[in-house]
Amino acid sequence: MQTGGFQIASVALLGLVSLVALDLAVGCRDSSASSAAASGATVGQPDPPAKDVVLPGVDTSAMTPRERHEWSALVRELLAPCANVPVSVAQCILEQRPCGACAQAAKWIAGAVRNGASQDQVHRAYAARFDPSSAKTIPIDGSPIKGADSAPVTIIELADFECPHCAGAVPMLDAVLAAHPDKVRLVYKSYTLQFHTRGEPAARAAFAAGMQGKFWEMEHLLFEQQQHLEDADLERYARMLKLDVTKWKADMGSASVSDRIARDHKLGEELKVKGTPTIYVNGRELDIEQDESLEQRVSSELGVPPVAAVPPAASSPAPSSSAAPVPR
């Protein structure tokens, strides 16, 4: 009986110890965790993955599931490219915020993801393309300007009169200005490539014509007659425009025109121009083959739909890039 009593007492003691241990264990837990456990919720498990984003006007049907998931994460994370719109690209579009660049930004991100860019690469490239602080300040004083001074979009073109790509860009530039009257202005900068021997004389002819109020008329003539830029041709164009030819000839060799050409070329070197034409829209460089079209960029800056009738830059029989390369 003593033995049996000892065994019963031992069992009772062990049961008491177990209860105390259980009570201590429960008492050290967070009450919310206990509630979750009691309600049957799984504790310590990660949240389910967020659903992929669907944005109106942005076609992601060609993406793989992985690409679509990466794109969704990026448009949720990256901020809208318009000032005073402190939300993500996705939220900007879904809430129809007044930021015309959001849809273009979402499409740009989709293109970068499909091209295999990593998230870090997308972040860096996005900042260069869309962050307001990354836009360059380019001086335009003294340069030929077409369009209203108050225009919210400024296009700066660095061009070479002997470059076929620059000639091909003229109709595109004209069409963009015509499509957005009083909203866009065009600034011309001369950047003659070393192997174009008639580029600088042509630039002198245009700037000298500008001193008689006929820069843009001469600019169009020179690009239209690009295969004929000898001295006699330039003088013929001056007469066609009814310039004071004596003054025009003197201005071609003047210190003012020489200084303008030198300053423009120095600017091109500072901007590390790789070819012509090099085009900036509100301080951001545009690659008209690798990036969106000029009309898309301009309409994005204005926050309006693109004008479908605006032509792309005309193709020309030179290298694969959109600009004639600068020899190094």
BALOBA-1460 file (C-alpha; in Angstrom, 3 decimals):
// residues 328
<rec num="1" residu="m" x="0.000" y="0.000" z="0.000"/>
<rec num="2" residu="q" x="2.862" y="2.319" z="0.796"/>
<rec num="3" residu="t" x="4.414" y="1.580" z="-2.545"/>
<rec num="4" residu="g" x="1.124" y="2.230" z="-4.353"/>
<rec num="5" residu="g" x="0.613" y="5.431" z="-2.378"/>
<rec num="6" residu="f" x="4.085" y="6.618" z="-3.315"/>
<rec num="7" residu="q" x="3.381" y="5.946" z="-6.985"/>
<rec num="8" residu="i" x="0.067" y="7.848" z="-6.855"/>
<rec num="9" residu="a" x="1.760" y="10.782" z="-5.143"/>
<rec num="10" residu="s" x="4.533" y="10.770" z="-7.729"/>
<rec num="11" residu="v" x="2.051" y="10.825" z="-10.584"/>
<rec num="12" residu="a" x="0.161" y="13.683" z="-8.943"/>
<rec num="13" residu="l" x="3.380" y="15.651" z="-8.454"/>
<rec num="14" residu="l" x="4.422" y="15.138" z="-12.073"/>
<rec num="15" residu="g" x="1.000" y="16.312" z="-13.213"/>
<rec num="16" residu="l" x="1.325" y="19.449" z="-11.093"/>
<rec num="17" residu="v" x="4.768" y="20.209" z="-12.488"/>
<rec num="18" residu="s" x="3.439" y="19.773" z="-16.044"/>
<rec num="19" residu="l" x="0.581" y="22.171" z="-15.367"/>
<rec num="20" residu="v" x="2.924" y="24.777" z="-13.889"/>
<rec num="21" residu="a" x="5.286" y="24.439" z="-16.886"/>
<rec num="22" residu="l" x="2.366" y="24.808" z="-19.289"/>
<rec num="23" residu="d" x="1.107" y="27.868" z="-17.401"/>
<rec num="24" residu="l" x="4.557" y="29.495" z="-17.481"/>
<rec num="25" residu="a" x="4.899" y="28.785" z="-21.189"/>
<rec num="26" residu="v" x="1.516" y="30.316" z="-21.939"/>
<rec num="27" residu="g" x="2.233" y="33.325" z="-19.729"/>
<rec num="28" residu="c" x="5.432" y="34.229" z="-21.705"/>
<rec num="29" residu="r" x="3.642" y="34.406" z="-25.019"/>
<rec num="30" residu="d" x="2.264" y="37.542" z="-26.625"/>
<rec num="31" residu="s" x="-1.477" y="37.723" z="-26.076"/>
<rec num="32" residu="s" x="-2.114" y="38.464" z="-29.729"/>
<rec num="33" residu="a" x="-0.133" y="35.384" z="-30.720"/>
<rec num="34" residu="s" x="-2.205" y="33.317" z="-28.338"/>
<rec num="35" residu="s" x="-5.375" y="34.754" z="-29.783"/>
<rec num="36" residu="a" x="-4.179" y="33.962" z="-33.286"/>
<rec num="37" residu="a" x="-3.329" y="30.415" z="-32.289"/>
<rec num="38" residu="a" x="-6.679" y="30.044" z="-30.583"/>
<rec num="39" residu="s" x="-8.497" y="31.285" z="-33.638"/>
<rec num="40" residu="g" x="-6.712" y="28.790" z="-35.848"/>
<rec num="41" residu="a" x="-4.464" y="31.351" z="-37.682"/>
<rec num="42" residu="t" x="-0.999" y="30.255" z="-38.771"/>
<rec num="43" residu="v" x="1.686" y="32.029" z="-36.746"/>
<rec num="44" residu="g" x="5.097" y="32.916" z="-38.186"/>
<rec num="45" residu="q" x="4.109" y="32.346" z="-41.841"/>
<rec num="46" residu="p" x="4.834" y="35.060" z="-44.478"/>
<rec num="47" residu="d" x="1.963" y="37.016" z="-45.998"/>
<rec num="48" residu="p" x="0.682" y="35.630" z="-49.278"/>
<rec num="49" residu="p" x="2.334" y="37.227" z="-52.345"/>
<rec num="50" residu="a" x="0.671" y="40.366" z="-53.693"/>
<rec num="51" residu="k" x="-1.403" y="39.948" z="-56.808"/>
<rec num="52" residu="d" x="0.012" y="41.217" z="-60.070"/>
<rec num="53" residu="v" x="-1.020" y="44.722" z="-61.065"/>
<rec num="54" residu="v" x="-3.362" y="45.379" z="-63.980"/>
<rec num="55" residu="l" x="-3.139" y="48.938" z="-65.297"/>
<rec num="56" residu="p" x="-5.449" y="50.332" z="-67.984"/>
<rec num="57" residu="g" x="-3.588" y="51.200" z="-71.153"/>
<rec num="58" residu="v" x="-0.539" y="49.064" z="-70.311"/>
<rec num="59" residu="d" x="-0.377" y="45.726" z="-72.145"/>
<rec num="60" residu="t" x="1.550" y="43.059" z="-70.230"/>
<rec num="61" residu="s" x="0.174" y="40.058" z="-72.131"/>
<rec num="62" residu="a" x="3.539" y="39.286" z="-73.738"/>
<rec num="63" residu="m" x="5.283" y="39.044" z="-70.369"/>
<rec num="64" residu="t" x="6.155" y="35.801" z="-68.648"/>
<rec num="65" residu="p" x="4.635" y="35.307" z="-65.162"/>
<rec num="66" residu="r" x="8.010" y="36.172" z="-63.607"/>
<rec num="67" residu="e" x="8.346" y="39.350" z="-65.663"/>
<rec num="68" residu="r" x="4.792" y="40.401" z="-64.831"/>
<rec num="69" residu="h" x="5.459" y="39.865" z="-61.125"/>
<rec num="70" residu="e" x="8.692" y="41.911" z="-61.262"/>
<rec num="71" residu="w" x="6.962" y="44.683" z="-63.204"/>
<rec num="72" residu="s" x="4.099" y="44.747" z="-60.697"/>
<rec num="73" residu="a" x="6.518" y="45.169" z="-57.824"/>
<rec num="74" residu="l" x="8.331" y="48.002" z="-59.596"/>
<rec num="75" residu="v" x="5.230" y="50.015" z="-60.528"/>
<rec num="76" residu="r" x="4.054" y="49.706" z="-56.921"/>
<rec num="77" residu="e" x="7.421" y="50.923" z="-55.655"/>
<rec num="78" residu="l" x="8.625" y="53.627" z="-58.064"/>
<rec num="79" residu="l" x="7.172" y="57.096" z="-57.599"/>
<rec num="80" residu="a" x="5.138" y="58.837" z="-60.274"/>
<rec num="81" residu="p" x="7.300" y="61.051" z="-62.519"/>
<rec num="82" residu="c" x="5.213" y="64.225" z="-62.142"/>
<rec num="83" residu="a" x="5.835" y="66.907" z="-59.554"/>
<rec num="84" residu="n" x="3.305" y="67.113" z="-56.719"/>
<rec num="85" residu="v" x="2.079" y="63.551" z="-57.331"/>
<rec num="86" residu="p" x="3.658" y="61.697" z="-54.358"/>
<rec num="87" residu="v" x="2.256" y="58.253" z="-55.126"/>
<rec num="88" residu="s" x="3.501" y="55.190" z="-56.944"/>
<rec num="89" residu="v" x="3.236" y="54.821" z="-60.703"/>
<rec num="90" residu="a" x="0.512" y="52.197" z="-60.279"/>
<rec num="91" residu="q" x="-1.531" y="54.320" z="-57.880"/>
<rec num="92" residu="c" x="-1.144" y="57.347" z="-60.142"/>
<rec num="93" residu="i" x="-2.732" y="55.469" z="-63.050"/>
<rec num="94" residu="l" x="-5.410" y="53.642" z="-61.066"/>
<rec num="95" residu="e" x="-6.541" y="56.857" z="-59.361"/>
<rec num="96" residu="q" x="-6.319" y="58.816" z="-62.628"/>
<rec num="97" residu="r" x="-4.038" y="61.418" z="-61.073"/>
<rec num="98" residu="p" x="-3.225" y="64.501" z="-63.200"/>
<rec num="99" residu="c" x="0.134" y="63.155" z="-64.350"/>
<rec num="100" residu="g" x="0.286" y="62.380" z="-68.050"/>
<rec num="101" residu="a" x="3.697" y="60.723" z="-67.738"/>
<rec num="102" residu="c" x="2.544" y="57.859" z="-65.494"/>
<rec num="103" residu="a" x="1.285" y="55.596" z="-68.276"/>
<rec num="104" residu="q" x="4.463" y="56.168" z="-70.268"/>
<rec num="105" residu="a" x="6.520" y="55.409" z="-67.157"/>
<rec num="106" residu="a" x="4.653" y="52.118" z="-66.626"/>
<rec num="107" residu="k" x="5.263" y="51.136" z="-70.253"/>
<rec num="108" residu="w" x="8.918" y="52.119" z="-69.965"/>
<rec num="109" residu="i" x="9.320" y="49.926" z="-66.874"/>
<rec num="110" residu="a" x="7.656" y="47.039" z="-68.723"/>
<rec num="111" residu="g" x="10.135" y="47.400" z="-71.579"/>
<rec num="112" residu="a" x="13.082" y="47.453" z="-69.209"/>
<rec num="113" residu="v" x="11.882" y="44.301" z="-67.429"/>
<rec num="114" residu="r" x="11.307" y="42.479" z="-70.729"/>
<rec num="115" residu="n" x="14.831" y="43.444" z="-71.810"/>
<rec num="116" residu="g" x="16.217" y="41.622" z="-68.784"/>
<rec num="117" residu="a" x="17.209" y="44.621" z="-66.644"/>
<rec num="118" residu="s" x="17.685" y="43.904" z="-62.950"/>
<rec num="119" residu="q" x="15.729" y="45.857" z="-60.335"/>
<rec num="120" residu="d" x="18.824" y="47.931" z="-59.519"/>
<rec num="121" residu="q" x="19.324" y="48.740" z="-63.203"/>
<rec num="122" residu="v" x="15.684" y="49.728" z="-63.589"/>
<rec num="123" residu="h" x="15.892" y="51.991" z="-60.533"/>
<rec num="124" residu="r" x="18.998" y="53.791" z="-61.846"/>
<rec num="125" residu="a" x="17.674" y="54.146" z="-65.384"/>
<rec num="126" residu="y" x="14.249" y="55.255" z="-64.157"/>
<rec num="127" residu="a" x="15.822" y="58.020" z="-62.084"/>
<rec num="128" residu="a" x="17.821" y="59.207" z="-65.095"/>
<rec num="129" residu="r" x="14.708" y="59.214" z="-67.301"/>
<rec num="130" residu="f" x="11.997" y="60.417" z="-64.921"/>
<rec num="131" residu="d" x="13.438" y="61.961" z="-61.741"/>
<rec num="132" residu="p" x="13.041" y="65.774" z="-62.001"/>
<rec num="133" residu="s" x="16.421" y="66.284" z="-60.320"/>
<rec num="134" residu="s" x="18.234" y="64.429" z="-63.120"/>
<rec num="135" residu="a" x="17.320" y="66.892" z="-65.897"/>
<rec num="136" residu="k" x="20.249" y="68.914" z="-67.278"/>
<rec num="137" residu="t" x="20.251" y="72.694" z="-67.358"/>
<rec num="138" residu="i" x="21.342" y="73.648" z="-70.882"/>
<rec num="139" residu="p" x="21.976" y="77.315" z="-71.706"/>
<rec num="140" residu="i" x="19.997" y="78.634" z="-74.658"/>
<rec num="141" residu="d" x="20.911" y="82.316" z="-74.636"/>
<rec num="142" residu="g" x="21.838" y="83.585" z="-78.093"/>
<rec num="143" residu="s" x="20.734" y="80.377" z="-79.835"/>
<rec num="144" residu="p" x="18.099" y="80.381" z="-82.619"/>
<rec num="145" residu="i" x="14.707" y="79.631" z="-81.075"/>
<rec num="146" residu="k" x="11.426" y="78.757" z="-82.764"/>
<rec num="147" residu="g" x="8.274" y="78.863" z="-80.645"/>
<rec num="148" residu="a" x="6.882" y="80.793" z="-77.695"/>
<rec num="149" residu="d" x="9.265" y="81.779" z="-74.895"/>
<rec num="150" residu="s" x="6.598" y="80.693" z="-72.413"/>
<rec num="151" residu="a" x="6.277" y="77.177" z="-73.888"/>
<rec num="152" residu="p" x="6.315" y="74.492" z="-71.146"/>
<rec num="153" residu="v" x="8.381" y="72.117" z="-73.328"/>
<rec num="154" residu="t" x="11.799" y="73.039" z="-74.700"/>
<rec num="155" residu="i" x="13.448" y="70.836" z="-77.333"/>
<rec num="156" residu="i" x="17.168" y="71.389" z="-77.769"/>
<rec num="157" residu="e" x="18.745" y="69.888" z="-80.878"/>
<rec num="158" residu="l" x="22.500" y="69.578" z="-81.422"/>
<rec num="159" residu="a" x="22.856" y="69.035" z="-85.146"/>
<rec num="160" residu="d" x="25.290" y="68.962" z="-88.063"/>
<rec num="161" residu="f" x="24.186" y="70.383" z="-91.424"/>
<rec num="162" residu="e" x="26.035" y="67.625" z="-93.282"/>
<rec num="163" residu="c" x="24.509" y="64.802" z="-91.218"/>
<rec num="164" residu="p" x="21.749" y="62.859" z="-93.074"/>
<rec num="165" residu="h" x="20.096" y="61.883" z="-89.788"/>
<rec num="166" residu="c" x="19.721" y="65.546" z="-88.872"/>
<rec num="167" residu="a" x="18.037" y="66.217" z="-92.219"/>
<rec num="168" residu="g" x="15.721" y="63.276" z="-91.550"/>
<rec num="169" residu="a" x="14.719" y="64.742" z="-88.187"/>
<rec num="170" residu="v" x="13.517" y="68.074" z="-89.629"/>
<rec num="171" residu="p" x="9.968" y="66.932" z="-90.616"/>
<rec num="172" residu="m" x="9.544" y="65.265" z="-87.218"/>
<rec num="173" residu="l" x="10.564" y="68.413" z="-85.353"/>
<rec num="174" residu="d" x="8.336" y="70.603" z="-87.516"/>
<rec num="175" residu="a" x="5.372" y="68.288" z="-86.996"/>
<rec num="176" residu="v" x="5.767" y="68.254" z="-83.211"/>
<rec num="177" residu="l" x="5.829" y="72.055" z="-83.111"/>
<rec num="178" residu="a" x="2.770" y="72.216" z="-85.365"/>
<rec num="179" residu="a" x="0.907" y="69.629" z="-83.260"/>
<rec num="180" residu="h" x="1.416" y="71.621" z="-80.052"/>
<rec num="181" residu="p" x="1.227" y="75.340" z="-80.916"/>
<rec num="182" residu="d" x="2.519" y="77.651" z="-78.165"/>
<rec num="183" residu="k" x="3.393" y="74.594" z="-76.043"/>
<rec num="184" residu="v" x="6.770" y="73.657" z="-77.553"/>
<rec num="185" residu="r" x="9.842" y="75.635" z="-78.541"/>
<rec num="186" residu="l" x="12.849" y="74.410" z="-80.507"/>
<rec num="187" residu="v" x="16.417" y="75.541" z="-79.833"/>
<rec num="188" residu="y" x="19.161" y="74.884" z="-82.390"/>
<rec num="189" residu="k" x="22.769" y="74.151" z="-81.407"/>
<rec num="190" residu="s" x="25.548" y="73.528" z="-83.923"/>
<rec num="191" residu="y" x="27.696" y="70.434" z="-83.430"/>
<rec num="192" residu="t" x="29.692" y="69.599" z="-86.547"/>
<rec num="193" residu="l" x="31.316" y="66.174" z="-86.722"/>
<rec num="194" residu="q" x="35.012" y="66.105" z="-87.624"/>
<rec num="195" residu="f" x="34.605" y="64.207" z="-90.887"/>
<rec num="196" residu="h" x="31.953" y="66.614" z="-92.248"/>
<rec num="197" residu="t" x="34.080" y="69.286" z="-93.911"/>
<rec num="198" residu="r" x="31.122" y="71.368" z="-95.118"/>
<rec num="199" residu="g" x="29.223" y="71.252" z="-91.852"/>
<rec num="200" residu="e" x="30.845" y="74.303" z="-90.299"/>
<rec num="201" residu="p" x="30.619" y="76.578" z="-93.385"/>
<rec num="202" residu="a" x="26.928" y="75.662" z="-93.556"/>
<rec num="203" residu="a" x="26.507" y="76.494" z="-89.863"/>
<rec num="204" residu="r" x="28.182" y="79.858" z="-90.463"/>
<rec num="205" residu="a" x="25.801" y="80.496" z="-93.366"/>
<rec num="206" residu="a" x="22.780" y="79.716" z="-91.152"/>
<rec num="207" residu="f" x="23.909" y="81.834" z="-88.203"/>
<rec num="208" residu="a" x="24.776" y="84.723" z="-90.529"/>
<rec num="209" residu="a" x="21.310" y="84.446" z="-92.073"/>
<rec num="210" residu="g" x="19.929" y="84.534" z="-88.553"/>
<rec num="211" residu="m" x="21.490" y="87.953" z="-88.077"/>
<rec num="212" residu="q" x="19.049" y="89.097" z="-90.768"/>
<rec num="213" residu="g" x="16.118" y="87.190" z="-89.237"/>
<rec num="214" residu="k" x="16.287" y="84.214" z="-91.608"/>
<rec num="215" residu="f" x="17.970" y="81.440" z="-89.608"/>
<rec num="216" residu="w" x="15.154" y="78.884" z="-89.868"/>
<rec num="217" residu="e" x="14.589" y="79.544" z="-93.560"/>
<rec num="218" residu="m" x="18.293" y="78.963" z="-94.216"/>
<rec num="219" residu="e" x="18.345" y="75.935" z="-91.888"/>
<rec num="220" residu="h" x="15.593" y="74.248" z="-93.912"/>
<rec num="221" residu="l" x="17.271" y="75.083" z="-97.223"/>
<rec num="222" residu="l" x="20.600" y="73.667" z="-96.075"/>
<rec num="223" residu="f" x="19.057" y="70.386" z="-94.942"/>
<rec num="224" residu="e" x="16.965" y="70.102" z="-98.106"/>
<rec num="225" residu="q" x="20.031" y="70.737" z="-100.278"/>
<rec num="226" residu="q" x="22.435" y="68.782" z="-98.096"/>
<rec num="227" residu="q" x="24.403" y="67.384" z="-101.032"/>
<rec num="228" residu="h" x="25.179" y="70.916" z="-102.232"/>
<rec num="229" residu="l" x="26.948" y="72.885" z="-99.515"/>
<rec num="230" residu="e" x="29.881" y="74.432" z="-101.385"/>
<rec num="231" residu="d" x="30.546" y="78.170" z="-101.030"/>
<rec num="232" residu="a" x="28.775" y="78.963" z="-104.304"/>
<rec num="233" residu="d" x="25.753" y="76.951" z="-103.165"/>
<rec num="234" residu="l" x="25.592" y="78.798" z="-99.840"/>
<rec num="235" residu="e" x="25.710" y="82.172" z="-101.590"/>
<rec num="236" residu="r" x="22.952" y="81.035" z="-103.939"/>
<rec num="237" residu="y" x="20.760" y="80.175" z="-100.967"/>
<rec num="238" residu="a" x="21.453" y="83.581" z="-99.434"/>
<rec num="239" residu="r" x="20.253" y="85.240" z="-102.625"/>
<rec num="240" residu="m" x="17.173" y="82.994" z="-102.738"/>
<rec num="241" residu="l" x="16.281" y="84.272" z="-99.255"/>
<rec num="242" residu="k" x="16.843" y="87.854" z="-100.419"/>
<rec num="243" residu="l" x="19.536" y="88.512" z="-97.829"/>
<rec num="244" residu="d" x="21.945" y="91.401" z="-97.956"/>
<rec num="245" residu="v" x="24.681" y="89.183" z="-99.371"/>
<rec num="246" residu="t" x="27.541" y="91.572" z="-98.594"/>
<rec num="247" residu="k" x="26.529" y="91.743" z="-94.938"/>
<rec num="248" residu="w" x="25.826" y="88.011" z="-94.864"/>
<rec num="249" residu="k" x="29.339" y="87.217" z="-96.109"/>
<rec num="250" residu="a" x="30.887" y="89.548" z="-93.518"/>
<rec num="251" residu="d" x="28.777" y="87.999" z="-90.732"/>
<rec num="252" residu="m" x="29.817" y="84.479" z="-91.720"/>
<rec num="253" residu="g" x="33.382" y="85.267" z="-90.703"/>
<rec num="254" residu="s" x="32.496" y="87.531" z="-87.789"/>
<rec num="255" residu="a" x="33.644" y="87.008" z="-84.212"/>
<rec num="256" residu="s" x="29.994" y="86.713" z="-83.146"/>
<rec num="257" residu="v" x="29.296" y="83.734" z="-85.410"/>
<rec num="258" residu="s" x="32.660" y="82.122" z="-84.616"/>
<rec num="259" residu="d" x="31.960" y="82.471" z="-80.908"/>
<rec num="260" residu="r" x="28.480" y="80.941" z="-81.286"/>
<rec num="261" residu="i" x="29.870" y="77.909" z="-83.124"/>
<rec num="262" residu="a" x="32.689" y="77.470" z="-80.594"/>
<rec num="263" residu="r" x="30.333" y="77.704" z="-77.623"/>
<rec num="264" residu="d" x="27.876" y="75.234" z="-79.104"/>
<rec num="265" residu="h" x="30.646" y="72.746" z="-79.834"/>
<rec num="266" residu="k" x="32.056" y="73.102" z="-76.337"/>
<rec num="267" residu="l" x="28.581" y="72.457" z="-74.938"/>
<rec num="268" residu="g" x="28.370" y="69.293" z="-77.020"/>
<rec num="269" residu="e" x="31.678" y="68.103" z="-75.611"/>
<rec num="270" residu="e" x="30.496" y="68.822" z="-72.059"/>
<rec num="271" residu="l" x="27.307" y="66.874" z="-72.725"/>
<rec num="272" residu="k" x="29.420" y="64.025" z="-74.146"/>
<rec num="273" residu="v" x="27.488" y="64.031" z="-77.410"/>
<rec num="274" residu="k" x="27.975" y="60.686" z="-79.164"/>
<rec num="275" residu="g" x="26.392" y="61.613" z="-82.466"/>
<rec num="276" residu="t" x="23.936" y="63.844" z="-84.264"/>
<rec num="277" residu="p" x="21.210" y="64.728" z="-83.937"/>
<rec num="278" residu="t" x="21.267" y="64.728" z="-80.145"/>
<rec num="279" residu="i" x="17.913" y="65.872" z="-78.803"/>
<rec num="280" residu="y" x="16.989" y="66.977" z="-75.298"/>
<rec num="281" residu="v" x="13.401" y="67.437" z="-74.141"/>
<rec num="282" residu="n" x="13.161" y="69.583" z="-71.018"/>
<rec num="283" residu="g" x="16.741" y="68.727" z="-70.159"/>
<rec num="284" residu="r" x="16.527" y="64.968" z="-70.754"/>
<rec num="285" residu="e" x="18.240" y="63.271" z="-73.670"/>
<rec num="286" residu="l" x="16.013" y="61.383" z="-76.091"/>
<rec num="287" residu="d" x="17.119" y="58.399" z="-78.142"/>
<rec num="288" residu="i" x="14.549" y="58.322" z="-80.929"/>
<rec num="289" residu="e" x="15.251" y="54.642" z="-81.683"/>
<rec num="290" residu="q" x="15.840" y="53.135" z="-78.258"/>
<rec num="291" residu="d" x="13.430" y="55.372" z="-76.334"/>
<rec num="292" residu="e" x="9.910" y="56.539" z="-77.091"/>
<rec num="293" residu="s" x="9.291" y="58.823" z="-80.060"/>
<rec num="294" residu="l" x="9.729" y="62.583" z="-79.821"/>
<rec num="295" residu="e" x="5.948" y="63.058" z="-79.959"/>
<rec num="296" residu="q" x="5.455" y="60.543" z="-77.148"/>
<rec num="297" residu="r" x="8.042" y="62.322" z="-74.989"/>
<rec num="298" residu="v" x="6.592" y="65.773" z="-75.674"/>
<rec num="299" residu="s" x="2.988" y="64.715" z="-75.090"/>
<rec num="300" residu="s" x="4.111" y="62.979" z="-71.899"/>
<rec num="301" residu="e" x="5.693" y="66.226" z="-70.690"/>
<rec num="302" residu="l" x="2.501" y="68.095" z="-71.535"/>
<rec num="303" residu="g" x="0.254" y="65.445" z="-69.967"/>
<rec num="304" residu="v" x="-1.808" y="64.936" z="-73.128"/>
<rec num="305" residu="p" x="-2.348" y="61.963" z="-75.472"/>
<rec num="306" residu="p" x="0.195" y="61.645" z="-78.327"/>
<rec num="307" residu="v" x="-0.782" y="63.025" z="-81.716"/>
<rec num="308" residu="a" x="-0.831" y="60.038" z="-84.082"/>
<rec num="309" residu="a" x="-0.139" y="62.095" z="-87.213"/>
<rec num="310" residu="v" x="3.342" y="63.158" z="-86.103"/>
<rec num="311" residu="p" x="5.918" y="61.225" z="-88.174"/>
<rec num="312" residu="p" x="8.998" y="59.551" z="-86.715"/>
<rec num="313" residu="a" x="12.436" y="60.694" z="-87.760"/>
<rec num="314" residu="a" x="13.102" y="59.641" z="-91.343"/>
<rec num="315" residu="s" x="15.532" y="56.782" z="-91.700"/>
<rec num="316" residu="s" x="18.762" y="57.316" z="-93.547"/>
<rec num="317" residu="p" x="21.507" y="54.996" z="-94.835"/>
<rec num="318" residu="a" x="23.991" y="55.371" z="-92.006"/>
<rec num="319" residu="p" x="24.866" y="53.326" z="-88.951"/>
<rec num="320" residu="s" x="22.453" y="51.251" z="-86.952"/>
<rec num="321" residu="s" x="22.012" y="53.870" z="-84.232"/>
<rec num="322" residu="s" x="19.779" y="56.886" z="-84.744"/>
<rec num="323" residu="a" x="22.738" y="59.244" z="-84.789"/>
<rec num="324" residu="a" x="25.840" y="59.490" z="-86.882"/>
<rec num="325" residu="p" x="28.720" y="58.497" z="-84.593"/>
<rec num="326" residu="v" x="31.419" y="60.844" z="-83.472"/>
<rec num="327" residu="p" x="34.862" y="59.459" z="-84.370"/>
<rec num="328" residu="r" x="37.076" y="58.896" z="-81.347"/>
